[in-house]
Amino acid sequence: MATLYLVMAMRAPGFTDAAIQPHRDFLDALRAAGQLHLTGGFSDGSGGAYVLCNVESLAEAQAIVATDPLVTMQASDLHVHEWLTR
């Protein structure tokens, strides 16, 4: 099975709705590139997660996530984990 990378995004205290559409556009670009497996928000509004696929390494996944508007706009704290699925 291919390696997946789980990205946990928790809203920062300074979260702004202005980051939502740029983040969605970012996810759409990942999907178009074949690198987005799954995405969704948490029902309590605290954040969300997405799963990267077709990425060569944790370092590459981290580099991709560093360009997410949630990061560049300092709207959320994102953490990337290599995900060992069964």
Sequence and secondary structure as in RCSB ss.txt:
>XXXX:A:sequence
MATLYLVMAMRAPGFTDAAIQPHRDFLDALRAAGQLHLTGGFSDGSGGAYVLCNVESLAEAQAIVATDPLVTMQA
SDLHVHEWLTR
>XXXX:A:secstr
   EEEEEEEE TT  GGGHHHHHHHHHHHHHTT EEEEEE TTSSEEEEEE S S HHHHHHHHTTSHHHHTT 
EEEEEEEE   
